[in-house]
Amino acid sequence: MRAREEPLVDELEDKLLQVAQEHFPLPGISDEVRRKVYVLQLVDSIRRVRYVSAIANRDIHPDRGNPQSEMFDPVKAAVLHMRAGDIEEACWLVFLFVHFGKHSRSDYRYSREVYGALGARPPWAFAAVSTDVAGFREWLDANKDHLMRGANRGFGNHRKYESLEALGDNGTGATVASYVEWVQAAGSHAALFAQALQAANGDPQRTFNRLYRSMSAVRRFGRTARFDYLTMLGKLGLAPIRPDSAYFSSATGPVVGARLMLQGEHVLTIAEIDTRVGVIANHLGVGFQEMEDSLCNWQKSPNHYKRFLA
């Protein structure tokens, strides 16, 4: 923990105690050690959310957007395209970031090499892929063995069960094809977000919910991927949305963490968990993403603080 974060840690711990006194018991963190470990995970989650939001206001080296450079970073590349007014490419890069994730050893290699087409042709930008999905899948099929070379390879932690399969129904090829169809059904990313916002009467949370539900059309994008993608769009300012809940109904790790914190002898329903987590979030002054992320990481090691990448 950084020294400057000690006041925040103390504040969050005090507020959790207030929740337990004024609203409902928190048996899983009645123990001081467990409570401190959870708060440290929450601070990590707050820091991650703030970091992404801060990127949009920082100077970014041009090579962060160059897939032929080892410096390539899909999130920072998205910001560079957003600043240039290319919302389509920015959203596409966020999608690639979420789909491939950040591997513990190879970082963004899959995103960089697929987006950059291994330097053998112009990048697989959204305009190129969306007008030639079949060509993209054929390219991926021809190059997937090379992409999977060596030991430093793989998808990020949230996507560790995905594959580079190009032509089947359950690999990267199918995911990309269905994503393009989802966007093109509205005409563009910007139109998709505008239509959802209008249907939600301008409410950012209801807009998030509409997009989350419609995104079930994207293959292999379950609850975590959809939540990660949409929250990233919101944090970067690419879409006027913010989560309306933690979407526990189809979650695993976050629900385990929530039950560990909240549940005593009475078995809570998912709806009760969602409501109580909302009360905690409101009392602590944090968002659903911070709660979801911290609960997921805390349940992995509730008695001993461990730092997680995501």
Buried (B, 14 or more C-beta within 10 A) or exposed (E): EEEEBEEBBEEBBEBBBEBBEEEBBBBBBEEEEBBBBBBBBBBBBBEBBEEBEEBBEEEBEEBBBBBBBEBBBBBBBBBBBBEEEBBBBBBBBBBBBBBBBBBEEBBBBBBBBBBBBBEEEEBBBBBBBBEEBEEBBBBBBEBBEEBEEEEEBBBBEBBEEBBBBBEEEEBBBBBBBBBBBBBBEBEBBBEBBBBBBEEBEEBBBBBBBBBBEBBEEBBBBBBBBBBBBBBBBBBBEBBBBBBBBBBBEEBEBBBBBBBBBBBEEEEBEBEBBBEBBBEBBEBBEBBBBBBBBBBBBBBEEBEEBEEBEE
